[in-house]
Every structure is written in C-alpha cells, then in structure tokens.
Amino acid sequence: MSMTDLLSAEDIKKALGAFAAAESFDHRKFFQMVGLKKKSADDVKKVFEILDKDKSGFIEEEELGAILKGFSADARDLSATETKTLLAAGDKDGDGKIGVDEFSTLVAES
C-alpha cells in the first residue's frame, strides 16, 4: 500500500510544497492539507503503518525526521528542531517514540 492509495496525490504535493522550506514544518497544518484529518481511524492507522518503516509498532525519532519522505520519496528531511517538536507533540507517554494511538491523537488534534 502506498500513501496515494489513502490520500490524494495532489493534496500531498500541495502540502509538501507548503513546507518545503527548512524550519517551516507544522504538523497540524500538514495533516490538514494532506487530508489526513478527514480520514477514518482505520485509514489513519494505515498511514501510521506506512510511516513505521521498521514495522516496530512505533515511529521513532529517526523515522519522524524522514516523515515527509513517507508521503513522497523526493520530499525533504525534517530538521533536528522540527523532528524534536513533532516528537514532543506526539509522544504523550514520554517513551521517546510515537505509537499508533499517539499518532491518531496527534492527527485528531490537528
């Protein structure tokens, strides 16, 4: 399964373009722009599974840094600051990674 099976390729392109500049990433706006906020809980879980590259059941800091590449291979990596901000927003239990429930909450709060 690819991201475009779940989200519009046009929405993904627009969202990635909006955050192409370093230090511009805002997960709330990004999740809204790609249409993730409007998706069912099941679809949000499928997006999580795509972003969980090592299939550990968590999106760790390294995977978060490359989160935009999960939406499009030619997207940029997040900066260290952007990655830490995203991790802080999503990691509700303080274990240093984002689980599927935390990801769902992060999307819902967008």
Secondary structure, DSSP 8 states (H G I E B T S, - for coil): --HHHHS-HHHHHHHHHHT-STT---HHHHHHHTTGGGS-HHHHHHHHHHH-TT-SSEEEHHHHHTHHHHH-TTS----HHHHHHHHHHH-TTSSSEEEHHHHHHHHHT-
